[in-house]
Amino acid sequence: MYTQNSKDAFLKAKKVIPGGVDSPVRAFKSVGGTPIFIKKGAGAYLIDVDDNKYIDFVQSWGPLIFGHCDKDIQKAVIKSVKKGLSFGAPTKVETKLAQEICSLFDEIDKIRFVSSGTEAVMSAIRLARGYTGRDDIVKFEGCYHGHSDSLLVQAGSGAVTFGTPSSPGVPADFTKHTLLAKYNDIKSVQECFKNSKNIACVIIEPIAGNMGLIPAEIEFLKELKEICEKNGALLIFDEVMSGFRASLEGATGLVGVKPDLITFGKVIGGGMPVGAFGGLEEIMDQLSPDGPVYQAGTLSGNPVAMNAGITALKKLIKNPDIYDELEEKAQTLMKGFRDEAKKVGIGLQTNVRGSMFGFFFNDKEVKNFDDALKSDTKMFAKFHKGMLERGFYFACSQFETGFVSTKIKDKHIEETIEAAAEVFKELV
Ligand SMILES: *Cc1c(COP(=O)(O)O)cnc(C)c1O
């Protein structure tokens, strides 16, 4: 495969952009090689600057549930652009998108739009702290909630501890209120509540997608809700990835557990930068200007992004069968991977939730971050390279989630399984 133009572009980028990328995972560090520079998207495909064509299972890391260049979203964006890019004043389309979301979720009376998932989560946490008058938060090892200071705490040694920051530049003082618990392990959460009477909220990805794909067990989420209620803490579902991806009502719709606040991003903007957080009126009314909890944004609720988002959302609401179709494709893909891997003696753990899929090179079931870390990342790197060379674009880390878009057809799935079968044979 000829990739010289990508290589040249990466060298140039590295001179003026740290690491050559604007978000670290794009740099292919964990799989080696140089990142592919993209020229354009077309339906199910990505086309790189050397004119190589790939079936895209990354979908811009989740947002593009309708694939690239969806005609309806394009039309809505162009129409909106012609009326002006931004006003810094309210527009009706914000209310329309808010109405659609509020009517989908019993637990959302009001919602506020921001420009990224990071911002949505950061603001939801501030709101939970403001509402409860408490400082501590509980997060789970391996869950990612954006790159804001107090959430940039990852795995400790597995012990339940007060978090230490996982990046220089984050003062320990900023993360001392972040308690860590183990995913799918209620005892670790009970431990946190024993250690602190000052817990404002527990935040969780109800379908974890940032340590590979690991859904939380329903019983665990029920117990989480109970323990939050009993202790007067809020439960926040971070559905930035799973929202409108796992189902129309995200994980919340699948698990039957009601969170107090939900955060969104990715699909909600239809490919444009949008995030949001919502909940019951009593909590949301604590936000300024009605309440004392400050939160703001120059480009929040940007009309072009809102028009992209509402177009995507309306298409999803109109065609609820989309999720079954996408899930069927994702299931077929993962079954194909599992079967082909098994034929050559490779253990593969797979998960599917709606249009989200994940696979671990691991002989044992993966239930938490520690399990995920035991996966064979070297084998994953080889798999990634083999698939890329054959024209299949997967996330460049063992610890990411894959996505199926509506532009991916059965023939694409078949081709992908055939290619994977070839690559698996090369791995052993
Ligand atoms: C992507 C993601 C974020 C961060 O969103 P950005 O738009 O990248 O800031 C937060 N939480 C979860 C669960 C995510 O998947």
Ligand as a Chemical Component Dictionary entry (heavy atoms), coordinates in Angstrom:
data_LIG
# 
_chem_comp.id                   LIG 
_chem_comp.type                 NON-POLYMER 
_chem_comp.pdbx_formal_charge   0 
_chem_comp.three_letter_code    LIG 
# 
loop_
_chem_comp_atom.comp_id 
_chem_comp_atom.atom_id 
_chem_comp_atom.alt_atom_id 
_chem_comp_atom.type_symbol 
_chem_comp_atom.charge 
_chem_comp_atom.model_Cartn_x 
_chem_comp_atom.model_Cartn_y 
_chem_comp_atom.model_Cartn_z 
_chem_comp_atom.pdbx_ordinal 
LIG C1 C1 C 0 -15.533 11.000 23.943 1  
LIG C2 C2 C 0 -15.973 10.955 25.336 2  
LIG C3 C3 C 0 -15.879 12.080 26.180 3  
LIG C4 C4 C 0 -15.204 13.344 25.762 4  
LIG O1 O1 O 0 -15.848 13.969 24.686 5  
LIG P1 P1 P 0 -15.030 15.022 23.792 6  
LIG O2 O2 O 0 -16.052 15.514 22.827 7  
LIG O3 O3 O 0 -13.918 14.252 23.175 8  
LIG O4 O4 O 0 -14.563 16.086 24.695 9  
LIG C5 C5 C 0 -16.428 11.995 27.444 10 
LIG N1 N1 N 0 -17.016 10.876 27.885 11 
LIG C6 C6 C 0 -17.117 9.772  27.109 12 
LIG C7 C7 C 0 -17.805 8.559  27.632 13 
LIG C8 C8 C 0 -16.585 9.773  25.817 14 
LIG O5 O5 O 0 -16.653 8.666  25.075 15 
# 
loop_
_chem_comp_bond.comp_id 
_chem_comp_bond.atom_id_1 
_chem_comp_bond.atom_id_2 
_chem_comp_bond.value_order 
_chem_comp_bond.pdbx_ordinal 
LIG C1 C2 SING 1  
LIG C2 C3 SING 2  
LIG C2 C8 DOUB 3  
LIG C3 C4 SING 4  
LIG C3 C5 DOUB 5  
LIG C4 O1 SING 6  
LIG O1 P1 SING 7  
LIG P1 O2 DOUB 8  
LIG P1 O3 SING 9  
LIG P1 O4 SING 10 
LIG C5 N1 SING 11 
LIG N1 C6 DOUB 12 
LIG C6 C7 SING 13 
LIG C6 C8 SING 14 
LIG C8 O5 SING 15 
# 
